[in-house]
């Protein structure tokens, strides 16, 4: 075979090989583009620990809160706009109690808590929840009976949650099998109102109002709502 023939044959094979290589390269670039990490958002619910303390966390776009697993009253964390990932911690009187550095990777959150004097530091570890940590905690908190009254032959108990005394409900004392459903509906209503109350309180904290502006505001709304279950 002459040199010219060999070159012609080589060209016939090289052209499709170049096309195949180009296709493979384009596919590889497409896969790399698709696998590029998506920025992780802190927004949502988390459960984990600060140091050895079990906590749950709720984080929104511009503020967040966290609670230990026994208490419904959490600490406000306000982001410091100057530094990404840094949040200030306040108690419910407005006093700064610390700062947090937070970051997440998919379903995991990592960070550190530091006291104002920067003399103490604790690690933060948490996992993302699919539902609301606040709703979970409220639903698991037992009712505390704080009074009773008799209406239409029914002995009713006035009850609420220990950490949210501003919001109360009623329940039927010693309920029959059919009355258990009534108490269950009343409890669900209470849980909804408590969640709304805490959100309203947190919105006030974000606006710089650290006094409870809504004390007792829910109680008058609750009685007529409960009445339709009792009578």
C-alpha positions in Angstrom: 0.0 0.0 0.0 1.3 3.4 -1.0 1.8 6.2 1.6 -1.0 8.2 0.0 -3.4 5.2 0.4 -2.4 4.7 4.0 -3.0 8.4 4.8 -6.4 8.2 3.1 -7.3 5.1 5.1 -6.2 6.7 8.4 -8.3 9.8 7.7 -11.4 7.6 7.3 -10.9 6.2 10.8 -9.6 9.4 12.5 -12.7 11.5 11.6 -15.3 9.3 13.4 -12.9 8.8 16.3 -12.6 12.5 16.8 -16.4 12.7 16.7 -16.7 10.0 19.3 -14.1 11.7 21.5 -15.9 15.0 21.2 -19.2 13.4 22.2 -17.6 11.7 25.2 -16.0 15.0 26.3 -19.3 16.8 26.0 -21.1 14.1 28.0 -18.4 14.3 30.7 -18.8 18.0 30.9 -22.5 17.7 31.2 -22.2 15.2 34.1 -19.7 17.5 35.9 -22.1 20.4 35.5 -25.0 18.4 36.9 -22.9 17.2 39.8 -21.8 20.7 40.8 -22.7 21.2 44.5 -25.8 23.2 45.1 -25.4 25.9 47.8 -26.9 24.6 51.1 -29.7 26.6 52.7 -29.9 26.7 56.5 -33.6 27.4 56.2 -35.7 24.7 57.8 -35.9 22.5 60.9 -32.9 20.7 62.5 -32.3 18.4 65.5 -29.0 17.8 67.2 -26.8 19.1 70.0 -24.9 22.1 71.2 -22.1 20.6 73.2 -23.9 17.8 75.0 -27.3 19.6 75.2 -30.0 18.1 72.9 -31.7 20.9 70.9 -34.1 21.5 68.0 -33.7 24.4 65.7 -35.9 26.5 63.4 -34.2 28.8 60.9 -35.9 31.2 58.5 -34.4 33.6 55.9 -33.5 36.4 58.4 -33.8 34.8 61.9 -33.9 31.6 63.8 -34.4 30.1 67.2 -33.5 26.9 69.0 -34.9 25.2 72.0 -33.8 22.4 74.3 -36.1 19.4 74.2 -37.9 20.3 77.4 -38.7 24.0 76.8 -40.9 25.7 74.3 -39.2 29.1 74.8 -36.2 29.3 72.5 -33.4 31.8 72.0 -33.5 34.2 69.1 -30.6 34.2 66.7 -30.2 37.2 64.5 -27.8 37.1 61.5 -24.8 39.5 61.4 -25.0 40.8 57.8 -21.3 41.6 57.8 -20.1 38.0 58.1 -21.8 35.1 56.3 -22.9 32.3 58.5 -22.5 34.3 61.8 -25.6 34.6 64.0 -26.1 36.5 67.3 -27.9 34.8 70.1 -30.3 36.7 72.4 -32.4 35.7 75.3 -36.1 36.8 75.5 -35.2 40.0 77.3 -33.0 41.2 74.5 -29.6 40.5 76.1 -27.0 39.1 73.8 -25.9 35.7 75.2 -23.6 34.5 72.5 -22.8 34.0 68.8 -23.0 31.1 66.4 -21.1 30.2 63.3 -23.3 27.9 61.1 -22.9 26.0 57.8 -24.6 23.0 56.3 -23.9 20.3 53.8 -27.0 18.6 52.5 -28.8 17.2 55.5 -26.1 18.0 58.0 -25.4 21.2 59.9 -22.2 22.0 61.7 -20.9 25.0 63.6 -19.8 26.5 66.9 -21.4 28.4 69.7 -19.3 31.0 71.6 -20.2 33.1 74.7 -20.0 36.9 74.6 -16.6 36.9 76.4 -15.3 34.4 73.8 -14.0 32.3 76.7 -16.2 29.3 76.0 -16.9 27.5 72.8 -19.2 24.5 72.1 -19.6 22.4 68.9 -23.0 22.3 67.1 -24.1 19.2 65.2 -27.5 18.7 63.7 -29.5 16.8 61.1 -32.3 18.3 58.9 -35.9 17.3 59.7 -38.6 16.9 57.1 -41.3 18.4 59.4 -41.3 21.3 62.0 -39.3 20.8 65.1 -41.5 23.2 66.9 -44.7 21.3 66.0 -43.1 18.1 67.2 -42.1 19.6 70.5 -45.5 21.2 71.1 -47.4 18.0 70.4 -45.2 16.1 72.8 -45.6 18.6 75.7 -48.1 17.4 78.3 -51.0 19.6 79.4 -51.0 21.1 82.8 -54.4 21.5 84.4 -54.8 24.9 86.1 -58.5 25.0 86.9 -61.9 23.4 86.4 -65.6 24.3 85.9 -68.9 22.5 85.1 -70.8 23.4 82.0 -73.9 21.6 80.8 -73.3 18.6 83.1 -69.7 18.2 81.9 -66.8 18.8 84.2 -64.3 20.8 82.2 -60.6 21.4 83.0 -58.8 24.5 82.0 -55.3 23.5 80.8 -52.3 24.7 79.0 -48.6 24.2 78.4 -46.2 25.1 81.2 -44.0 27.5 79.1 -46.9 29.2 77.3 -49.3 30.2 80.0 -50.9 32.9 77.7 -52.6 30.2 75.6 -55.1 27.8 77.3 -57.8 25.3 76.3 -60.4 23.2 78.0 -60.8 19.5 78.1 -63.4 17.1 79.4 -62.4 15.5 82.7 -62.7 11.7 82.8 -63.8 11.5 79.2 -65.9 8.6 77.9 -64.7 6.7 74.8 -66.7 9.0 72.5 -65.4 12.1 74.3 -61.8 11.3 73.8 -62.1 12.5 70.2 -63.4 15.9 71.5 -60.3 16.2 73.7 -58.1 15.3 70.8 -59.6 18.0 68.6 -59.2 20.6 71.4 -55.6 19.6 71.9 -54.9 20.0 68.2 -56.5 23.4 68.3 -54.3 24.4 71.3 -51.2 23.2 69.5 -52.0 25.3 66.5 -52.6 28.4 68.6 -49.5 27.9 70.6 -47.4 27.6 67.4 -49.0 30.8 66.1 -48.4 32.6 69.4 -44.7 31.6 69.5 -44.3 32.7 65.9 -45.9 36.1 66.8 -43.7 36.4 69.8 -40.6 35.6 67.7 -41.6 38.2 65.0 -41.8 40.7 67.9 -38.3 39.8 69.0 -37.0 40.2 65.4 -38.5 43.7 65.4 -36.7 44.5 68.7 -39.7 44.1 70.9 -38.6 41.8 73.7 -41.6 42.4 76.0 -44.5 40.0 75.5 -47.0 42.3 73.6 -49.5 39.5 73.2 -50.0 38.3 76.8 -53.5 36.9 77.2 -54.5 37.8 73.6 -55.4 34.3 72.6 -57.6 33.3 75.6 -60.8 35.2 74.6 -60.6 33.6 71.1 -60.4 30.1 72.5 -63.6 29.9 74.6 -66.1 30.3 71.7 -64.1 27.9 69.5 -64.1 25.3 72.2 -67.8 25.8 72.9 -68.9 24.2 69.6 -67.2 20.9 70.7 -68.8 20.9 74.2 -72.5 21.8 73.6 
